[in-house]
Amino acid sequence: MAASGDARAVVAWAKHRSARRPGGCWEWVGMVNRDGYPTTSKGAPYRFVYTATRGPIPTGDHVHHACGNRLCVSPAHLRLATARENIAEMLTRRAYDARLAEADAIYALVLALGDAVPPALRERVARASSV
């Protein structure tokens, strides 16, 4: 675990860069990557918070958002999980269904826009929707 002063500084930084949400989530208001996870030029804020408050992340483990909110950086909601555990919980929460619905909506929008969407993007979306 990082020195307590360092840990407090990281947690204060993350708390300052987030909005409080019901359920105790600290929802990141900074940059987000294309998969919807918090990011900075130096890496993932939730990983910084986990490392500062709990210690190193073992190789092969992931920092899991126990609340199911991928924008959450609250140390109380972060825990270690294997990829298998993370996917199992996501399926249990039915978050996977929401992500599929989101992908279907994007596919429908691309189809509706027709020729306004570059051909390479149309082909990529069509390939992804047929999986």
Buried (B, 14 or more C-beta within 10 A) or exposed (E): EBEEEEBEEBBEBBBEBBEEBEEEBBBBEEEEEEEEBBBEEEEBBBBBBBBBBBEEEEEEBBBBBEBBBBBBBBBEBBBBBEEEBBEEBBEEEEBEEEEEEEBEEEBEEBEEEEEEBEEEEBEEBEEEBEE
